[in-house]
Amino acid sequence: MSEFERIARLTARFRGPRPPALGIGDDAAVLHGEGPLVVTVDASVEGVHFHQSFASLDALAARAVEAAASDLAAMGARIDVDGAGLAFAWSLPQALSDADFDALVEGSARAAERMGAAVVGGNLTRGPNIALTTTALGRLDAAPLTRAGARPGDHIAVTGSPGRAAAGLGLLLSGRPVAPSLSALVDAWRAPRARLAEGHGLATGSPPASACIDLSDGLAADAAHLARASGVALVFDDDALTADPLVAAAAAALGRSPLDVVTAGGEDYELLATGPRACFGPGWRLVGRVTEGAGLWRDRAGQRIALTDRGFDHFAR
């Protein structure tokens, strides 16, 4: 297909039954809606964020959309067809087949439909490899969750099981066959889910959470951002961080410690939040407390040990 044939195909696929004021098909979208608009943009680049051998193209496209929407989840925003949506900017190799293009479209559509989000526009261009950039727009129904509100005495909680995606990626990178018992870890990397409902619930609950961040670069690196912004120390329970037996099994297979996989890995797209115990309902797991001070710490049987805040850095040497 030509560029314009592909744009027409995208327009037909993403022109939903309940479009915004003016959606995909014109030079720009026009959005109406209640509440402040929250905007984020995220890129998923072949050779940096993924290799095609790791997953099908539809799964990689869906993953790119979920990764972008995870930033909205961390702010407590909702994303839906009534007031916000998604815009895609894709750079694609000239040799990409029409079947592969359709796989990218369908994976993106699957993720958008899971969220109830409209695709409101985007852009196509030619490039040396696949690069999928997603702009996600959400709406707030309460004050935004930020990284700067954590207070001494707050609990620390996470969704899901941080470290699973990092363990799955490590297994893929190893090049060895993945044991069936560990396949859920590879699935965690291939098919993350933005925690939009959990983030929105934290922002609109009574009491609301005090701070939140999504775990994209590793629990330690992202928690350190929150601790610095809030001017507090985060103290994690050692046993709570390393409680997942699947992560422990994968860490052993990879020659790493479970704590290293959980804290220094990334791409979980889970949420880490702080707040009163009462703000954390089903789907949240308590993993520590906020105290006065600075930095990250582990509590192991009552002994406090510094936790290194290392994680993924695009420009680290």
N, C-alpha and C positions, 0 to 999 in steps of 0.2 A: 504493500500500500504506500501511496505517497503521504507526505506530511498532512495534507489537507484531508485526505481520505481517513487518516488515523484520527485527526481532530473530529471529523464527522462521526466516527465510530465512538469516540469518547463522549461526545455530546449526546448521542443517542442512548448510550449506556447509563449516563449519570443524570439525565434530565428526569428528575423524580416526580412523583405524583403531587408532592407539596413543595414546590420550589420556593426560594426566598423571593423578595420583591422583584429581583431580576437576577437570574442565575446563569448557569453555563450556557454558552452560545454567543455571547456578546464580548466586547473588549474587556469588560470588567463586571463584577457582580455588585449588586445593590442589596444590602442587608438591613432588615428591620428587626427589632426585637426589644424585649424588656431587659433591663439590667446592663451593667457595664460590660464592655466587650474585652475579652482576654485573647491575646494573640501570641502564638509561638511558631517557630519554624525549625525544622529538623531535616538533616540530610542522611541518606543511606547510600554509600558509595561502594561499588564493586571493587574489591581489592583492599578496602579499608575496613568496612563494616561487615562484609560478607564475601564469600566465594560461591559461585553458582553450584559447585559440587556439594555444598552444605544443605541445600534445600531446593525444592521446586521454585520456579519463578513466581508462581502465584503466592506461595508461602512467604517468599522474600518481600513481595510487594505489600502483602497484608502486614507483615512485621514492621515495615517502614511507617505505615500509617499508625499502627498501635504505638510505636515509639514516640511519634510526634504528639499524639493525643495524651500520652502519659504526663507531659508537662502541664496540660490543662488539669488533669486529675490532681496533681500536686497543689494547684492553686484553689481547688474546690469548685472548679467550673463545670458546667454541663455543656454538652455539645449535641445539638439536635437540629432538625430541619427548620424549626420555627424562627431561629434568630442567629444562627452561626453556621459553621460548616468547614469544609476542607477544600484546599486548592493544591493541585499537584504541578510541580515543574520537573519534567523528566528530560534527562539527557540520555540518548540511546545510540548505540552503534549503528552505522548505516546497514550493516549486515544482519541486524536482528530480524528474525523471521516474523511473519504475520502471526503465526501460532504463538510465538513467544511474546509478542506484543499483547495478544489477547489474554495470555496468562497473567501478565502484569495488570491488565485492566480488571480481570475477574478477581484477582487477589485483593486489589485495592477496593473494589466494590464490596467484597465480602466483609472487609474490616469496617468500611463506612456503614454498611447496613447493620452490622452488629451494634454499632454505636447509635444508630438512628440518625446519622449525620448526612446532610446533603453535600455533594461535591459541587462547588460553585464556580470552579474555573481552574485555569492553570496554563501551562505552556509546554511545548515540545521543541527540542533542539537536538542536533546531532553531536555526538561526542565519542571519545575513544572507548568508553565502557559505560555500563549502566550506572546512572546516578539518579536516585529518586529523592526529590526534595518535597516535603509536605508542609504546607502552612495550615495550621489548625486554629480555628476561631471558636471560642466558647463564650458562655454568658455566666455571670455571677448572680446568685440569689441571696448572697450574704457577703460579709466582708471577706476579701481574699485571704487564703492561707499563704503565709510567706515563710521565709527561713528565719525571720528575726524575732519571733514571739515567744520562744521557749523560756520557761521560768524555773528556777530552782524548786524542787518538789514535784515537778511534772513527771509523769511516766513517759517512757519511750516505747513505741509499738511499731510493728511492721506488718504489712500484708504478706501473705504467701510465705515462701521459704527462700529468702535471699541466698544466693550462692548456687542455686540449681542451674540457672542459665550459664553461669561461668563454668560450672562443672561440665555441662553439656557441650559448650564450645571447646573446652579443653579436650574432651573425648573426640570431637570431630577433628581438631587440629592434630591429634596424635596419629591419625591415619590408621589406627587399629580398629578392628571390628568392635562394635559396641555391644556389650552383653545385653540380652533382653531385659534383665533386671534393672538396667540403668537407662533404658530407652526413654523413660519419662524425663530425664535430664536433658537429653537432646531435644525432646519436644518443648521443654521450657525455653530453650534458646530459639527454636524455630517458630514458635507460636506464642509469643507473649500477649498479654491482654492489658490494656490500659485500665487502671483501677478507677474509672470515672465515678461509679456509684459510691465507692468507699470514700473518695476524696470529697465528693459533693456532700455526703452524709456527715463528714467531719466538719465541714464549713457551716452547715445549716443545723447541726445538732445543738442540743442544750444539755450540758455546756459544749461549745465548739472546741476544737483542738486549738493549741496555741501556735504551732508551727508545723510545716510539712515540706518534704522534698521527695522527688522521685529518685530511685536508685538506678541510674544509668551508667555511672562511671565506677561503681563499687561502693559498698556500704560505708567503708571507712572514709573514702574521699568525699562522698556526698554528705555524710554525717558531720564531717569537719566543716563543710560550708555552713551548715545550720548552726553548729556550735559557735563559729566565729561571728556569724551575723547576729546571733542572740546574745553573745557575750557570756556564755555559760560553758560548763563542762558536761559532757555526756558520758555516763558510766554504764557500760554494758555488762550484763550477766554472761559470763563465759559459757556456762552450760546452755543457756537459752540460745546463744548464737550458733552453737555447734550441735543442736539437737536433731538435725535431719540425718537419719541413717543412710539415705541415698547419697547425700553430699559427702558423708564420711567415706562411703565405699568408693566413690569416684575419686576422692582425694587420694586414697591409698593407691588406687590404680595409676594415678598420675604422678605419684611420688611427692605429693604436697600435703600440707596439714589442712584439716577441715577449716580451721580458723582463717588460714590464708585464702582459701577458695571463697569463703563467705565474705570476708572483709575487703579483699583486694581485687576480686572479680568484678564484673559489671554486666550491664545489659539485662538485668532482671526486670526492670520497669515495674517493680513493686514500689510501695510508698513507705517512707519512714516518717513518723509523726510524733509530736509531743503534746501532752495535755493532761487534764485530770483523768483519773481512771474511768470515770463515768462516761467519757466521750468515746471510748473504744468498745464497740459492740462486736457482733459476730464477724469473722473474717480478719480480725486483728489479733496479734500475738505480742504480749508484753516481753520486752527484752532488756529493760534497764530503767535508769532514773536520771533526771537532770539535777545537777548540783551547782553550787557556786564554784567559780574557778574558770579554767580554760582547757581546751583540748579534749581528746578522747581517751577513755580509760576502760580497762577490763577489770571486773570484779571476779576474782577466782578464790572461792572459799574465804571471802573476807579480805583478801589481799588485793590492793589496787595496783595494776600494772599498766603502763602507758601503751596505747594502741596506735600504731603507725598509720597515718592517714594517707596511704598510697592507694592509687587506683589507676584507671586508664587516663592517659594524657596523649592527645593527638600529636603534640610537638615535643614530647620527651625524647631525649637523646639516649 
